[in-house]
């Protein structure tokens, strides 16, 4: 999701609504309140490819991990900026 998509979605939201985060694998009742947002400008890498016939996608901080993908095919790397949401009082990166 891009920030523009989030902003468009929130355009008509109640500004006093609480923002919750649902971790992967959790259900809505397990959601936690977002208490920290960071847009520190650090570069992240979106990596996509095929590993043993299965497509994969990773998003990670820093430079591409080219040396770790020797057996993968059709690998592409894209530098992306991210906005981080955390459910605890995280320290900026």
N, C-alpha and C positions, 0 to 999 in steps of 0.2 A: 504494500500500500504506500502511496506517495502522500506527502504532507498536503498537497492540493486536494487529493481525494478525501482525506480526513477533514480538512477545513470545509469542503463542500458538504460533506455528510453532517457536520456539526452546525452548519449555517442556521438551521431552525431549532437546534437543541436549546433547552433551557440553560442559560448561563450559570445557574446555581446548582445544576445537576452534578453529582459526584462521579468522577471517572474511576472505573474499576478495570482490573486486569485479570484475565483468565489465562492461567498457564496452560501450555500444551498438555492434553490428557485430562485436565481438570474439567469440572462441570460448573455451571453458573453459580450454584450455592457456595463454591470454593473461591470465588473471585475475591481479590484483595484491592483495596483502595490504592490508586496511584499516588505516591507521595513525592516522587522525584522525576523531573524531566531534564534531559540534557541534549543539547545540540552543539557539541564542542568542536565541530568541524574536522574531526579526525577522519581519515580515509579508511573505508572498509572495502572488502572485496566480495563481489558476488561471483561465485564459481559454479559453472554448470558443465555437465559432461555425461558420459556413459561409462559405467563401471560394470564389467562382466555382463553386458547386455541390458543393464538397468539404468535408466536416467537418474541423475542425482543433481541436487542444488544445495550449496552451502553459502552462508553469509558470515563473514568473519572479519575481525579488525586487522588492519595492516595490509601488507603486501601479499601478492599471490603466492600460494604454496606450490609452486611449479614442481619442485623437486620431489614432492610427496605423491604425485599423480602419474607415475611412470607407466602404469598398466591401464590407465583410463584413455578413452577415445573422445574425440570431438570436444575437448575441453576448451571453454572460453572463460575469460576473466573480465569483469567490469568493475571499475572503481565507482563506489557509491558513497554518498553522505547519508547519515542516519540521524534519527531522533530517537533517543532511548527513553523508555518509560520504565520505572521501577516501583515496586510496591513497598519498598522500604526507603529509609533515609540514606540513599546511596551517596557515595563520595564521587564528585566529578572525576572522569578519567584524565 
